[in-house]
């Protein structure tokens, strides 16, 4: 295997030479003034092999397969999107109380390789993550070396900061393949509810697809958790929809577009499909639909779970994570199916062979009615 795991260790040990300050989450900024510091390129297949070498004493990773929908333009290379709450390291070890998960399964020196293995296995073009508390010392440098440009928006009062020996605040992060997409603009948001700023954040990036010339917006968010906060989640979702509408309208004006700018919105909404925030997205004038409904036989039902965990309060099996997309602009070509209860195991998530209590959502999208750029 050549240099074995030395390449990844070398990449992880690199320090970023200039101050890595999070962008304020109340304003947009000029992407040209905040370009990622490009790391030396890393071969993704070699890096994946290095991850597997480090994890060789752990059980095999969960086996998941893509389900083809039969839609899409065969002339296009699909846009692969990953949505994933990766579980903040400080919360996993210090606050979340996963009573059936051995603490050794959560040790960061190995868990970070499980996270990287998941991303490297599916090679998404766009990666939307929540609960990122190792952005500057792991996610940004490693994914930059794999060709991703990124943005990070930390929570203003992250619960990670209450954990001893924490690595800083957690937040949302958005990565995209800079060879496939050109960054037009980025807006970092601190979401409001009832006219008050909250602790939840979002990122909206406007990208241009190099192959089609089409501009589109992609967003990532993480709404307020726990039962009893449904009204706050609904208000946060409405604030995000309002900001999406404003950003899209600005892009349409700047681009002199003769049609709506397509949207992709990924997030841990902390809300089942029965909640108002879900209905607000499903009935929005922005024309959004949930990609993962396409896995169901009727095309109208969400998966039975996207997170499955056992805490001191009991076992919870819930659908909280979504990939919303403009159904008038995109086809859903394929979706990564979920592991069965038997595959996950009786101790649920996280575990020795899966690093988070949330499963990743991965889907392939393609534009409808486009002319490819020669």
Secondary structure, 3 states (H helix, E strand, C coil): CCCCCHHHHHHHHCCCCCCCCCCCCCCEECHHHCCCCCCCCCCHHHHHHHHHHHCCCCCCCCCCCEEECCCCCCCCCCEEEEEEECCCHHHHHHCCCECCCCHHHHCHHHHHHHHHHHHHHHCCCEEEEEEECCHHHHHHHHHHHCCEEEEEEECCCCHHHHCCCCCCCCEEEEEEECCCEEEEEEEEEEEEECCEEEEEEEEEEEEEECCCCCEEEEEEEECCCCCCCHHHHHHHHHHHHHHHHHHHHHHHHHHCCCCCCEEEEEEECCCCCCCHHHHHHHCCCCCEEEHHHHHCCCCCCCCCCCEEEEECCEEEEECCEEEEEECCCEEEEEEECCCCHHHHCCCCCCECCECCCECCEEEEEEECCCCCCC
